[in-house]
Every structure is written in C-alpha cells, then in structure tokens.
C-alpha cells in the first residue's frame, strides 16, 4: 500500500471513529497532494508524497516556534498535534549517531575537506536521508565534521 492509499484508508477510519482533528489534518494533506497531482497531471509517487509530508511538518514546526513566542498556547498545541499525526506517515527517523555515520561516509565518498565543499556533501547526502532525518540535524552534523 503506497502513502496515498494509506492516507485514504486512515481518512476513512477517522471518519468512522469521528476523530475530527485527525480527519481534518489528513484532509489537508490529501488536498495538498491532490492539488499537486492536478498541476502535474499525474499521480505522485511515494517520494513526492514524502516531500510534501516533510514540508508540511517543517511548516508546522516553524509555526510552533512562532506560536510559542507569541504566547498562543492553543495554536501551539494544535500544531504539535498535527505534527504527531503527520510523523506517523514518515519512515522511521534516524538517530543522531546514525546520521553522523552516514555523514562521515558521505564526506569520505566526496573527498570533501572544508566548509567550502559543504554543498557537494549535502547534495550527495540528502537523497540518502530523505524523509528519515531533519535537514537541520543533517546540516549541523556536516558542519561539525567539516571545520
């Protein structure tokens, strides 16, 4: 079952269980996916759906920080709950140690030795950790090794 089918099934389940918050969150994601499918005039594959999910999670994390700064606890709680729902559709996240190992391997593969070559490392690294790790954590790990 691909991600789009899984989202459809979970949406049906949320309707049956009358879980309005989960239903609205899944509908929002499905709407984003459907709009892109209409624009591209084709169905999206799992990698493209993962990109959408990652982008939506990142947007909610950014909003969460802003809501926290503004003292909007109810909006922060909603954003946090949406993040929890969306994370369920991502592959298992890599630990910090696993990220560091992959970063070290990629640096050796690319032969990078300075921060000036960080772009080359990130370009080779991101496809390996796509959907499995937060870009900020990956970026920090690369900076840590390229000094």
For each residue, the residues with C-beta under 8 A, 3 or more apart:
1: 5 6 9
2: 5 6 45 46 49
3: 6 7 46 49 50 53 89
4: 7 8 30 33 43 44 49
5: 1 2 8 9
6: 1 2 3 9 10 89
7: 3 4 10 11 26 29 30 33 49 89
8: 4 5 11 12 30
9: 1 5 6 12 13
10: 6 7 13 14 22 26
11: 7 8 14 15 23 26 27 30
12: 8 9 15 16
13: 9 10 16 17
14: 10 11 17 19 20 22 23 26
15: 11 12 18 23
16: 12 13
17: 13 14
18: 15
19: 14 22 23
20: 14 23 24
21: 24 25 78 81
22: 10 14 19 25 26 85
23: 11 14 15 19 20 26 27
24: 20 21 27 28
25: 21 22 28 29 81 82 85 86
26: 7 10 11 14 22 23 29 30 85
27: 11 23 24 30 31
28: 24 25 31 32 56
29: 7 25 26 32 33 52 53 56 86
30: 4 7 8 11 26 27 33 34
31: 27 28 34 35
32: 28 29 35 36 52 56
33: 4 7 29 30 36 37 44 49 52
34: 30 31 37 38
35: 31 32 38 39
36: 32 33 39 40 44 48 52
37: 33 34 40 41 42 43 44
38: 34 35 41
39: 35 36
40: 36 37 44
41: 37 38
42: 37
43: 4 37
44: 4 33 36 37 40 48 49 52
45: 2 48 49
46: 2 3 49 50
47: 50 51 130 131
48: 36 44 45 51 52
49: 2 3 4 7 33 44 45 46 52 53
50: 3 46 47 53 54 90 91 130 131
51: 47 48 54 55 130 131
52: 29 32 33 36 44 48 49 55 56
53: 3 29 49 50 56 57 86 89 90 131
54: 50 51 57 58 90 130 131
55: 51 52 58 59
56: 28 29 32 52 53 59 60 86
57: 53 54 60 61 83 86 87 90
58: 54 55 61 62 135
59: 55 56 62 63
60: 56 57 63 64 79 82 83 86
61: 57 58 64 65 79 83
62: 58 59 65 66
63: 59 60 66 67 75 79
64: 60 61 67 68 76 79 80 83
65: 61 62 68 69
66: 62 63 69 70
67: 63 64 70 72 73 75 76 79
68: 64 65 71 72 76
69: 65 66
70: 66 67
71: 68
72: 67 68 75 76
73: 67 76 77
74: 77 78
75: 63 67 72 78 79
76: 64 67 68 72 73 79 80
77: 73 74 80 81
78: 21 74 75 81 82
79: 60 61 63 64 67 75 76 82 83
80: 64 76 77 83 84
81: 21 25 77 78 84 85
82: 25 60 78 79 85 86
83: 57 60 61 64 79 80 86 87
84: 80 81 87 88
85: 22 25 26 81 82 88
86: 25 29 53 56 57 60 82 83 89 90
87: 57 83 84 90 93
88: 84 85
89: 3 6 7 53 86
90: 50 53 54 57 86 87 93 131 132
91: 50 131 132
92: 132
93: 87 90 132 133 134
94: 98 99 102 129 132 133
95: 98 99
96: 99 100 137 141
97: 100 101
98: 94 95 101 102
99: 94 95 96 102 103 129 133 137 138 141
100: 96 97 103 104 141 144 145
101: 97 98 104 105
102: 94 98 99 105 106 125 128 129
103: 99 100 106 107 121 125 138 141 142 145
104: 100 101 107 108 145
105: 101 102 108 109
106: 102 103 109 110 121 124 125 128
107: 103 104 110 112 121 142 145 146
108: 104 105 111
109: 105 106 124
110: 106 107 117 120 121 124
111: 108
112: 107 117 118 120 121 146
113: 117 146
114: 117 146
115: 118 143 146 147
116:
117: 110 112 113 114 120 121 146
118: 112 115 121 122 142 143 146
119: 122 123
120: 110 112 117 123 124
121: 103 106 107 110 112 117 118 124 125 142 146
122: 118 119 125 126 138 139 142
123: 119 120 126
124: 106 109 110 120 121 127 128
125: 102 103 106 121 122 128 129 138 142
126: 122 123 129 130 135 138
127: 124 130
128: 102 106 124 125
129: 94 99 102 125 126 132 133 138
130: 47 50 51 54 126 127
131: 47 50 51 53 54 90 91
132: 90 91 92 93 94 129
133: 93 94 99 129 137 138
134: 93 137 138
135: 58 126 138 139
136: 139 140
137: 96 99 133 134 140 141
138: 99 103 122 125 126 129 133 134 135 141 142
139: 122 135 136 142 143
140: 136 137 143 144
141: 96 99 100 103 137 138 144 145
142: 103 107 118 121 122 125 138 139 145 146
143: 115 118 139 140 146 147
144: 100 140 141 147
145: 100 103 104 107 141 142
146: 107 112 113 114 115 117 118 121 142 143
147: 115 143 144
